[in-house]
């Protein structure tokens, strides 16, 4: 069983910064992709950023240049540094870890952490 524990959400004014953390524990395959997704009220969950164990990164266009994803493989932890926050960044942010062994794909989610950006 794999568990993801997120922290770092909160309320911030527009233009401010927040740093999210997500620690994974359990039986985790060393070659994996960790990422952050978000879901705003009334909207579908969307990708924010992902990082492989390589590492290589991928960002949604809406956050490029403002958000930075990083990871500590020794701690199985992924971070999301969010700068220049905008009210439209308000959402519940979910951590994700996934990997494939060739015959099975494993995909786990955290419980979510609220990020609220006031104008």
C-alpha positions in Angstrom: 0.0 0.0 0.0 1.2 3.5 -0.9 0.3 6.6 1.1 0.8 10.2 0.0 0.7 13.0 2.6 0.4 16.6 1.4 1.2 19.8 3.2 1.7 23.5 2.6 -1.6 24.7 1.3 -3.3 27.8 2.7 -4.6 31.3 2.0 -2.3 33.8 0.2 -2.8 37.1 -1.5 -2.4 37.5 -5.2 1.3 37.8 -6.1 2.3 35.7 -3.1 4.0 32.4 -2.9 3.3 29.0 -1.4 5.3 25.7 -1.3 3.5 22.4 -1.3 5.1 19.1 -0.2 4.0 15.6 -0.7 5.7 12.6 1.0 5.1 9.1 -0.4 5.5 6.0 1.7 5.0 2.3 1.2 6.0 0.0 -1.6 7.2 2.4 -4.3 8.9 1.5 -7.5 12.1 3.5 -7.9 11.3 4.5 -11.4 8.2 6.6 -11.2 6.5 9.9 -12.0 5.3 12.2 -9.3 3.1 15.2 -9.9 0.6 17.8 -8.9 -2.9 18.2 -10.2 -5.6 20.6 -9.1 -9.4 20.8 -9.2 -11.3 24.1 -8.9 -15.0 24.1 -7.9 -17.1 23.1 -10.9 -14.1 22.1 -13.0 -12.4 18.9 -13.9 -9.1 17.9 -12.3 -6.2 19.2 -14.4 -2.5 18.6 -14.5 -0.3 21.2 -13.0 3.2 19.7 -13.2 4.9 16.3 -13.2 8.5 15.2 -12.6 10.0 11.8 -13.4 12.6 10.0 -11.4 15.0 11.0 -14.3 14.2 13.8 -13.6 12.4 15.5 -16.4 9.6 17.9 -15.9 6.3 18.9 -17.5 4.2 21.9 -16.8 0.7 23.1 -17.7 1.0 26.3 -19.9 -0.9 28.2 -17.2 1.8 27.8 -14.6 5.0 27.9 -16.7 7.4 30.4 -15.4 5.6 30.7 -12.1 5.6 27.2 -10.6 8.6 24.9 -10.1 8.3 21.2 -9.4 11.2 19.3 -7.7 11.7 16.0 -5.9 13.9 14.3 -3.4 14.2 10.7 -4.4 15.8 9.7 -1.1 12.8 10.9 0.7 10.2 10.0 -2.0 9.0 13.6 -1.7 7.8 16.0 -4.3 7.6 19.7 -4.0 5.7 22.5 -5.8 7.0 26.0 -5.4 4.3 28.4 -6.5 5.2 32.0 -7.1 3.2 35.0 -8.5 0.0 33.3 -7.5 -3.2 34.4 -9.1 -6.8 34.0 -8.0 -7.4 31.5 -10.8 -4.8 29.2 -9.1 -7.4 28.7 -6.3 -8.1 25.0 -6.2 -7.6 21.8 -4.2 -4.2 20.5 -5.1 -3.6 16.7 -5.3 -0.3 14.9 -5.3 0.1 11.8 -7.5 2.6 9.1 -7.9 2.5 6.5 -10.8 4.6 3.8 -12.4 4.2 0.9 -14.7 5.9 -2.5 -14.4 5.0 -3.5 -17.9 2.0 -5.6 -17.0 0.4 -3.3 -14.4 0.1 0.4 -13.9 0.0 1.8 -10.3 -1.5 5.2 -9.6 -2.0 6.7 -6.2 -3.4 10.0 -5.0 -3.1 12.2 -1.9 -6.1 13.6 0.0 -5.7 17.1 -1.4 -4.7 20.4 0.1 -6.6 23.6 -0.4 -4.9 26.6 -2.0 -6.8 29.9 -1.9 -5.5 33.0 -3.6 -7.3 36.2 -2.7 -7.4 39.2 -5.1 
